Amino acid sequence: MPQLGRFVPLALIALLVLAAPQLVRYYTDWLWFGEVGFRQVFGTILRTQSLLFLFGFVGALIWFAINVRIAVATMGDRRPSFVTREGLEVQLPGREQIQRLALAGMTVVALLIGLYAANQWNTWLVFRHAAPFGQSDPVLGYDVGFYVFALPLWQLLRGVCQVLVVLAGLVAGGLYLLSGSLASGFGTRLSMTRAVRLHLSGLVGVFFVLLAIGAWLRRAEHLLEPTALIFGGSYADVMGRMPASLVLVAACVAGAALAVLQATSTRNWPIPLAVGLYVAVSVGGEVYSTVVQRFVVAPNEQTREAPYIQYNIDATRRAFALDSVEESELSGDALLTAADISRNAETLENVRLWDHQPLLETFGQIQEIRTYYEFASVDNDRYRVDGKLRQVMLSARELNSASLPNRTWVNERLTFTHGYGMTLGPVNEVTSEGLPVLFVRDLPPVTTPGFTIDEPSLYFGEISSDYVIVKTRTREFHYPRGDDNVFKEYDGKGGVPLSSLWRKLLFAFRFGAYQIVLSDDIGPESRVVFNRNIGVRVRALAPFLDFDRDPYLVLAEGRLFWVYDAYTTSGRYPYSTPVNNRVNYVRNSVKFVIDAYDGTTTAYLADSRDPIAAAYARAFPGLFAPMDQMPPAIREHVRYPEDIFGLQARMYATYHMTQPAVFYNREDQWEVPAIDEGGEARPMQPYYTIMRLPGEKEAEFIQMLPYTPRRRDNLAAWLVARSDGEHYGKLRVFEFPKQKLVFGPRQVVARIAQDQTISPQITLWNQQGSQVIWGTLMVIPVEESLIYVRPLYLKASGGRIPELTRVIVAYQNQIVMEDTLEAGLARIFGDRAGGAPAPSQPTQTQTTATPGAAPSAAAAAPSAPAAIGTLAAEARAHYDRAIAAQKAGDWAKYGEEIRALGEALERMRRP
C-alpha cells in the first residue's frame, strides 16, 4: 500500500502532462467560440460529451466491478502455488491481488468505452431533439424520423451492451477457471459450482435478450440496405427475411429462457440447445429467403418487385427533393431567326466565354501584383450594371504567407496579415488583346460605376490558414504602392484579446510560438486571429453539417463577405438510393455568411421545413438566424449551390422515370454527357448562366446541365436550378421529343473537330508552338431551340497568359468560328442578330463579345433595298477580314472569309 500511495501522485502528474495540450486547446477554443458568438455550441457539445463519457465510463466500470466481485468471491483466501521440477514453490496471486488486477484492466476498458460514448454526442443530440418527418416507410409504417434519429441510437446501445456482456463473460470465465470453480477437460464433463452456473448462465441469458433486440431492429435495417435491383427491402426481404427476423426474435427469447433453466438446474444442455436453435433459425431464414428469391421472384421479377420499385422511386425522389421538379416539353423543331436572337439578348449577353481555369491563370498574371498575393478560385455571380443583370466572374486577392520573400515570424504573424481587394469582370467581354475586361481591378481598387469597395481587407478567406496578431506596435502592411508600401492598423472586432500574460502563455503553448510571450510589440490591446480559413472556421462552428466545395465572395454595401452553403444529410432514409454509398437524403438547409474583414459569422436557416435542421435548431438554441434576417444586399446574391445540384442531377438521370415497368427495364435512362478533353472523356459539370427560361418573361440567374439518353449522344433534356427571388431552389426540366433528333454535346464536339475550316486552323496554331485550350462547351437554350457555344483560348509558346482568341458557335447543321460571339451569331443569323450598336465612345483596349439589345421591328424586318444594303455591307466586311487574314498569314481564316463572302454574294443575287 505505501508503494501504491507513492505511485498515485506520479500517475496523476503524468496524466496531467499528457492531457495538458488538449486542455489548453479546449480553453483557447472556448475563448474563440466566445469571440465568434457561438459559445453555446461549444458548451452544448462539451457538456454532452462529458455526460456521455461519465455515463459510459461509470456504467461500464460498475458493470465490470459487479461481475469481477461475483467471480472473485468464489476464490479462497489462500494463494495458490505450484512446485517446479527443481523443487521451488511458486505462489500465484491471491484473491485480493487478482481482484485489483482485474479491476485495473476493466477500468482501462471502461475508459475506452467512455471515450467511445463521448464521441457519439451527435447521435444522442439529434435523438433527444428529434422531429418527425411526417413521412412513413411503406412497409413497417414507422416515421422516417425513427430511421434517421432513433435507430442509430438503439443500434449503438445494443452494440455497447453486447460488448460489455461478452467482456464480462470472458473475464468471469477466466477467473472461475483460475479458481477451479469451473473445470473442463478433453473428454470430460463440464463441471461448475452453483454460483458459477448462475452467473455465467445469467450472462448468456442477457446476451440472448440483446440478440432478440437486434433481430427486432434488423427488420427496420432491411429497408436501409441495397438489394440486387433497388435500395431498400425487396420482395424476398419483406416476404422472407423480415418474417424470419420475427421468428429469430422468438428463438432468442426461447434461448434466454433456456439459459435461465440452465442457471436454476444442474442440466448442461439448455444453453447448447439455445445456440443450436439460434443458428438453425438464422440459417433457415436465409435459406427460405433464397428459395423465395429463386423460385417465386426470379420467374416473375418485374411483377413481384413492382411495388418495391415504386417505394424506391418515391422515397428517392422525396429524399433528394426531386418530387417537386417541374416538367416541361419542348418541340425540338423550332427554327430560330434573327428576331428570336434579338428577343433573347439578355440570355446571349451573358454567355460565359471565360472558363474558370484560364481566367484564374490570367488573373494570376495581370492582377496578383506581388508574389505574395494569390487568387485561389474564381466564382460566378450576378450584379446589376447600368440597370441590367450581368453575370460576372470574381476572385479574392488573398495573401499567401508561404510566398513571402522574407519569411520571419514578425513578417508572417504581425506585418503581412491580410489580403487586399478582388478582381471582378463580366463573363463575356474581352479587350483587343484577348484579356478579360474588369469592372474591379488593381491596388487600391479601381472600379466602374456601381461597384464600391469601402473595406477591401481580407483577413479571412480560402487560403488564410494560420494565425496572425493584430493591433500590435508593428505596422500592418496594407497594399503596395509603387516602390513604397501603405500600412494600416486593424480596427475590427475580430480576434481573441491577448489581455494578460496568462493568455499569452496559453496561445504560445497552443501555436508553439514563444515569441507571443517575449515580443515587445504585443500589448494588452493586441488580438490573436485564428481559424481564418473559412472552411476550417465553419466546420469548427458546426461540425454536424456537410459543406459545399465552393464558397463564393460577395461585394455588398462596400464590404466583402463569404457565403458558404451547408447541408444536412443522412444515409438512413428508408428505400432511398444513396450517392457514393453514403448520402441518401440531403437538403441545403443552412447558409453561412462570413465578414472577410472581422470574421463575423452568421448561420442562416435556409430550409425551415427540414427535420434534421429543426433538430439541430432545438439542440443549439439561437444557432440559426431566420433567412429573412439576411441583409438584402447579400441575399440578392444567394445562389443554388453546385454540389447539391450535381447530386440531384445525377439522381434525376435515373429517377425521372416514375413507372416501375419503365424503371425496371431502364427504358428511358439518361446520363450526363462526357466531353473529350485532352484525350480523356469527362462528364460535363453544371454551370451558371443568366437566361430567360421558356415561358418566362424575364431573364434570371440559373444553373443548368444537359442530359443525353444512356449510351447515345443526342440531347434528351436539360435540368435547371433557379436562384432568384421566390423561385430560389426550384428545379425545372425541359425534355425534347424522343422521336426527334436534337444534336447533343458529344455530337457537336465531334462536328467541330471535323470542320474543314476549324480543324486546319487548330493544327496550324499547334504547329506554330502555341497551346490551344478548349473552353467549356455550353448549351444555350433560346426559345425552344439550342445554340452551342465553345470559347477557344490560345497560350503563346513560352507564355503564361491564356488569351480568348475565338468563339465557336453551332446551330443545327451550321458551325462557325469568329473573333466574338456577336460575330458568330451574325454569321449564322445575319448581321442584325446581335442587335447591339457599337458603343458610343469605345475605348481603345476594350471590345465586347456580346450581342446587344433587341432591335426595333423595322430593323428586324428591313425593306428590300435596305436588305441589299445590309448584304453588301456584310460582303464588304468579309472581304476586309479576308484581306487582313491574308496579310497576317492566317490562311484558314482567309479561306473561311472567302467562303462567307461567296455566300453573301449568292444571297444578293436572289430575288
Secondary structure as GFF3:
##gff-version 3
##sequence-region A 1 911
A	DSSP	alpha_helix	2	36	.	.	.	ID=ss1
A	DSSP	alpha_helix	39	72	.	.	.	ID=ss2
A	DSSP	beta_strand	81	83	.	.	.	ID=ss3
A	DSSP	beta_strand	89	91	.	.	.	ID=ss4
A	DSSP	alpha_helix	95	118	.	.	.	ID=ss5
A	DSSP	alpha_helix	121	128	.	.	.	ID=ss6
A	DSSP	alpha_helix	144	145	.	.	.	ID=ss7
A	DSSP	pi_helix	146	150	.	.	.	ID=ss8
A	DSSP	alpha_helix	151	179	.	.	.	ID=ss9
A	DSSP	beta_strand	182	183	.	.	.	ID=ss10
A	DSSP	beta_strand	191	192	.	.	.	ID=ss11
A	DSSP	alpha_helix	194	221	.	.	.	ID=ss12
A	DSSP	three_ten_helix	222	224	.	.	.	ID=ss13
A	DSSP	alpha_helix	235	236	.	.	.	ID=ss14
A	DSSP	pi_helix	237	241	.	.	.	ID=ss15
A	DSSP	alpha_helix	242	263	.	.	.	ID=ss16
A	DSSP	alpha_helix	270	291	.	.	.	ID=ss17
A	DSSP	pi_helix	292	297	.	.	.	ID=ss18
A	DSSP	three_ten_helix	298	300	.	.	.	ID=ss19
A	DSSP	alpha_helix	301	319	.	.	.	ID=ss20
A	DSSP	beta_strand	326	329	.	.	.	ID=ss21
A	DSSP	alpha_helix	338	343	.	.	.	ID=ss22
A	DSSP	alpha_helix	345	348	.	.	.	ID=ss23
A	DSSP	alpha_helix	356	366	.	.	.	ID=ss24
A	DSSP	beta_strand	373	375	.	.	.	ID=ss25
A	DSSP	beta_strand	379	385	.	.	.	ID=ss26
A	DSSP	beta_strand	388	399	.	.	.	ID=ss27
A	DSSP	three_ten_helix	401	403	.	.	.	ID=ss28
A	DSSP	alpha_helix	409	410	.	.	.	ID=ss29
A	DSSP	pi_helix	411	415	.	.	.	ID=ss30
A	DSSP	beta_strand	419	420	.	.	.	ID=ss31
A	DSSP	beta_strand	422	426	.	.	.	ID=ss32
A	DSSP	beta_strand	429	431	.	.	.	ID=ss33
A	DSSP	beta_strand	440	441	.	.	.	ID=ss34
A	DSSP	beta_strand	446	447	.	.	.	ID=ss35
A	DSSP	beta_strand	457	458	.	.	.	ID=ss36
A	DSSP	beta_strand	468	470	.	.	.	ID=ss37
A	DSSP	beta_strand	477	481	.	.	.	ID=ss38
A	DSSP	beta_strand	484	487	.	.	.	ID=ss39
A	DSSP	beta_strand	496	497	.	.	.	ID=ss40
A	DSSP	alpha_helix	501	511	.	.	.	ID=ss41
A	DSSP	alpha_helix	515	518	.	.	.	ID=ss42
A	DSSP	beta_strand	527	529	.	.	.	ID=ss43
A	DSSP	alpha_helix	534	541	.	.	.	ID=ss44
A	DSSP	beta_strand	546	547	.	.	.	ID=ss45
A	DSSP	beta_strand	552	556	.	.	.	ID=ss46
A	DSSP	beta_strand	559	570	.	.	.	ID=ss47
A	DSSP	beta_strand	585	595	.	.	.	ID=ss48
A	DSSP	beta_strand	601	605	.	.	.	ID=ss49
A	DSSP	alpha_helix	611	619	.	.	.	ID=ss50
A	DSSP	beta_strand	624	626	.	.	.	ID=ss51
A	DSSP	three_ten_helix	627	629	.	.	.	ID=ss52
A	DSSP	alpha_helix	632	635	.	.	.	ID=ss53
A	DSSP	alpha_helix	642	655	.	.	.	ID=ss54
A	DSSP	alpha_helix	660	665	.	.	.	ID=ss55
A	DSSP	beta_strand	670	671	.	.	.	ID=ss56
A	DSSP	beta_strand	674	677	.	.	.	ID=ss57
A	DSSP	beta_strand	680	683	.	.	.	ID=ss58
A	DSSP	beta_strand	687	691	.	.	.	ID=ss59
A	DSSP	beta_strand	700	709	.	.	.	ID=ss60
A	DSSP	beta_strand	717	722	.	.	.	ID=ss61
A	DSSP	three_ten_helix	725	727	.	.	.	ID=ss62
A	DSSP	beta_strand	731	735	.	.	.	ID=ss63
A	DSSP	alpha_helix	745	754	.	.	.	ID=ss64
A	DSSP	alpha_helix	758	767	.	.	.	ID=ss65
A	DSSP	beta_strand	771	774	.	.	.	ID=ss66
A	DSSP	beta_strand	778	782	.	.	.	ID=ss67
A	DSSP	beta_strand	785	795	.	.	.	ID=ss68
A	DSSP	beta_strand	803	811	.	.	.	ID=ss69
A	DSSP	beta_strand	814	818	.	.	.	ID=ss70
A	DSSP	alpha_helix	821	829	.	.	.	ID=ss71
A	DSSP	beta_strand	846	848	.	.	.	ID=ss72
A	DSSP	alpha_helix	857	860	.	.	.	ID=ss73
A	DSSP	alpha_helix	864	888	.	.	.	ID=ss74
A	DSSP	alpha_helix	891	909	.	.	.	ID=ss75
###
